[in-house]
Amino acid sequence: MTPEELRLELACALYARGKLTKVRGAELAGVVFFTFQQALKERRISTYTLGDLDREVATLNELFPDHPIPPTKG
């Protein structure tokens, strides 16, 4: 494994554990943001966050106020 591959693997692992953002992970790996995002996808590491879920729930609650969904417990 090359040093570049090792940095990418480390960045992916740290991102998966919530220790890095995608931007910081890309910086650590020495790759552009979209390359890092693709590496996460290839490793089946989710980039969907609780914040994403909260925004979607808020939108659904606006669209369907008669059937509110409680917010996530993050």
ABEGO torsion letter per residue (X at the ends): XBAAAAAAAAAAAAAAAGABBAAAAAAAAGBBAAAAAAAAAAAGBBABBAAAAAAAAAAAAAABAABBBBBBBX
